[in-house]
């Protein structure tokens, strides 16, 4: 059986698991029967608590500050990118409603179609959005389409996004007005609305 002084010398290697299997068995047998060596082993194998000095605490606080500042910078950068993307999307894709002074529109009859041509005069590009107008619901709760709203928008010209041009043409069959009492087209500008109904769809050609 190994002596205490030998086991004490072997304990660091035993803890690091670099001893041969035979020596490991000898050391473990000794530790089972020797309280003093076992106490030494427990102390050597216990985790080391490093006291936090003022210098260490200062370093930790500094690292925490750097982490907070980094997170703050990342947040600001991401927020800025979102704002820039939103602004560019609005300018180049969504656009803003057009004032009547910047838009020329002409209403005319082309064969059997009622037509309206738009031309934007301020150098921007024209985007006309069309939305449905619904009538009253029938007995089944279904609402039929009784017209359309035309809303012209202006977007900035861009070499990245395909342009819409500065003109647009819209038309419906004359029968659409003549056969539908409630059929309505609304031209919605930023500063005015033009409402076309069965009663005035022909009259507006001479007026405008």
C-alpha positions as CSV (number, residue, x, y, z in Angstrom):
1,X,0.0,0.0,0.0
2,X,1.2,3.5,-0.9
3,X,2.5,5.8,1.9
4,X,0.8,9.1,2.6
5,X,3.7,11.2,1.3
6,X,3.7,9.4,-2.0
7,X,-0.1,9.7,-2.3
8,X,0.1,13.4,-1.5
9,X,2.6,13.8,-4.3
10,X,0.5,11.8,-6.7
11,X,-2.8,13.7,-6.0
12,X,-2.3,16.5,-8.5
13,X,-1.7,13.9,-11.3
14,X,-4.6,11.9,-10.0
15,X,-6.9,14.9,-10.1
16,X,-5.7,15.7,-13.7
17,X,-6.4,12.0,-14.6
18,X,-2.9,11.3,-16.0
19,X,-1.9,8.3,-13.8
20,X,-1.9,4.7,-15.0
21,X,-4.8,2.5,-14.1
22,X,-2.8,0.6,-11.6
23,X,-1.6,3.7,-9.8
24,X,-5.1,5.1,-9.8
25,X,-6.4,2.0,-8.1
26,X,-3.6,2.3,-5.4
27,X,-4.4,6.0,-4.8
28,X,-8.1,5.3,-4.5
29,X,-7.5,2.4,-2.1
30,X,-5.4,4.6,0.0
31,X,-7.9,7.5,0.0
32,X,-10.6,5.1,1.2
33,X,-8.6,4.1,4.2
34,X,-6.7,7.4,5.0
35,X,-8.7,10.3,6.4
36,X,-5.8,12.7,6.3
37,X,-5.0,12.1,2.6
38,X,-8.7,12.2,1.7
39,X,-8.9,15.6,3.4
40,X,-6.0,16.8,1.4
41,X,-7.6,15.5,-1.8
42,X,-10.9,17.2,-1.0
43,X,-9.2,20.5,-0.5
44,X,-7.1,20.1,-3.7
45,X,-10.2,19.1,-5.7
46,X,-12.5,21.9,-4.4
47,X,-13.4,24.8,-6.8
48,X,-11.3,27.9,-6.2
49,X,-13.3,31.0,-5.3
50,X,-11.5,34.1,-6.7
51,X,-12.3,37.1,-4.6
52,X,-13.6,40.0,-6.5
53,X,-11.3,42.9,-5.9
54,X,-12.1,46.5,-6.6
55,X,-10.0,46.2,-9.8
56,X,-11.8,43.1,-10.9
57,X,-15.2,44.7,-10.1
58,X,-14.2,47.8,-12.1
59,X,-13.2,45.6,-15.1
60,X,-16.6,43.8,-14.9
61,X,-18.5,47.1,-14.7
62,X,-16.5,48.4,-17.7
63,X,-17.3,45.3,-19.7
64,X,-21.0,45.7,-18.8
65,X,-20.9,49.3,-19.9
66,X,-19.3,48.3,-23.2
67,X,-22.0,45.7,-23.7
68,X,-24.8,48.2,-23.0
69,X,-23.3,50.7,-25.3
70,X,-22.9,48.1,-28.1
71,X,-26.5,47.0,-27.7
72,X,-27.6,50.6,-27.8
73,X,-25.6,51.3,-30.9
74,X,-27.0,48.2,-32.6
75,X,-30.6,49.3,-31.7
76,X,-30.1,52.8,-33.0
77,X,-28.6,51.5,-36.2
78,X,-31.5,49.1,-36.8
79,X,-34.0,51.8,-36.0
80,X,-32.3,54.2,-38.4
81,X,-32.3,51.5,-41.2
82,X,-36.0,50.9,-40.6
83,X,-36.8,54.6,-40.8
84,X,-34.7,55.1,-43.9
85,X,-36.4,52.1,-45.6
86,X,-39.9,53.4,-44.6
87,X,-39.1,56.9,-46.0
88,X,-37.7,55.4,-49.3
89,X,-40.7,53.1,-49.6
90,X,-43.0,56.1,-49.2
91,X,-41.1,58.3,-51.6
92,X,-40.5,55.7,-54.4
93,X,-43.4,53.2,-54.0
94,X,-46.3,54.3,-51.8
95,X,-46.3,57.9,-52.9
96,X,-48.5,60.8,-51.9
97,X,-51.9,62.0,-53.1
98,X,-51.9,64.5,-56.0
99,X,-53.3,68.0,-55.9
100,X,-55.5,69.0,-58.8
101,X,-53.1,71.7,-60.0
102,X,-50.5,69.0,-60.8
103,X,-52.7,66.7,-62.7
104,X,-54.4,67.0,-66.1
105,X,-57.2,64.6,-66.8
106,X,-59.4,64.3,-69.9
107,X,-62.7,62.5,-70.1
108,X,-63.8,61.2,-73.6
109,X,-65.7,58.5,-75.4
110,X,-63.6,56.0,-77.4
111,X,-66.0,53.9,-79.5
112,X,-68.1,52.1,-76.9
113,X,-65.9,52.9,-73.9
114,X,-66.0,55.8,-71.4
115,X,-62.3,56.8,-70.8
116,X,-60.3,59.1,-68.7
117,X,-56.6,60.0,-69.3
118,X,-54.3,61.3,-66.6
119,X,-51.1,63.3,-67.0
120,X,-48.9,64.3,-64.1
121,X,-47.2,67.7,-64.7
122,X,-44.7,68.1,-61.9
123,X,-42.0,65.8,-63.0
124,X,-42.8,62.9,-60.7
125,X,-44.2,59.6,-61.8
126,X,-47.9,58.7,-61.7
127,X,-49.4,55.7,-59.9
128,X,-53.2,55.3,-59.9
129,X,-54.7,53.0,-57.3
130,X,-58.2,51.6,-58.0
131,X,-60.4,50.4,-55.2
132,X,-64.0,48.9,-55.4
133,X,-67.1,50.7,-54.3
134,X,-69.7,48.3,-52.8
135,X,-73.5,48.6,-52.6
136,X,-75.9,47.5,-50.1
137,X,-75.9,43.8,-49.1
138,X,-78.5,41.6,-50.6
139,X,-80.6,39.0,-48.8
140,X,-77.7,36.6,-48.7
141,X,-75.4,39.3,-47.2
142,X,-73.4,39.7,-50.4
143,X,-72.4,43.2,-51.5
144,X,-72.0,43.8,-55.2
145,X,-69.5,46.2,-56.8
146,X,-71.3,49.4,-57.9
147,X,-68.3,51.4,-58.9
148,X,-64.6,52.3,-58.5
149,X,-62.5,54.9,-56.8
150,X,-59.5,56.1,-58.7
151,X,-56.8,57.7,-56.5
152,X,-53.8,59.1,-58.3
153,X,-50.5,59.2,-56.4
154,X,-47.1,60.7,-57.2
155,X,-43.9,58.8,-56.6
156,X,-40.3,60.0,-57.1
157,X,-38.6,58.7,-60.2
158,X,-36.1,56.0,-59.4
159,X,-33.5,54.0,-61.4
160,X,-33.9,51.1,-58.9
161,X,-37.7,50.6,-59.2
162,X,-39.4,50.4,-62.6
163,X,-41.1,53.7,-63.3
164,X,-44.8,54.1,-63.8
165,X,-44.5,57.0,-66.2
166,X,-46.4,60.3,-66.0
167,X,-49.6,59.2,-67.9
168,X,-52.3,56.7,-67.2
169,X,-55.5,55.6,-69.0
170,X,-58.7,54.1,-67.5
171,X,-61.8,53.1,-69.2
172,X,-65.1,51.2,-68.8
173,X,-67.8,50.2,-71.2
174,X,-70.6,52.7,-71.8
175,X,-73.0,49.9,-71.0
176,X,-71.6,49.9,-67.5
177,X,-73.1,53.3,-66.8
178,X,-76.3,52.8,-68.9
179,X,-77.2,49.5,-67.4
180,X,-76.4,50.2,-63.8
181,X,-78.3,53.0,-62.0
182,X,-75.9,53.1,-59.1
183,X,-72.7,52.8,-61.0
184,X,-70.2,55.5,-59.8
185,X,-66.6,56.4,-60.5
186,X,-64.9,58.7,-58.0
187,X,-61.7,60.5,-58.9
188,X,-60.1,61.2,-55.6
189,X,-57.5,63.9,-55.5
190,X,-55.8,65.4,-52.5
191,X,-57.8,68.6,-52.6
192,X,-61.0,67.6,-54.4
193,X,-63.2,64.7,-55.6
194,X,-64.8,64.3,-59.0
195,X,-67.9,62.0,-59.0
196,X,-69.1,60.4,-62.2
197,X,-72.5,58.8,-62.3
198,X,-75.1,57.6,-64.8
199,X,-76.6,61.1,-64.7
200,X,-73.5,63.0,-65.5
201,X,-71.0,60.7,-67.3
202,X,-71.8,62.2,-70.7
203,X,-72.2,65.8,-69.5
204,X,-68.7,65.8,-68.0
205,X,-67.1,65.3,-71.4
206,X,-68.2,68.8,-72.5
207,X,-67.5,70.4,-69.1
208,X,-63.9,69.2,-68.8
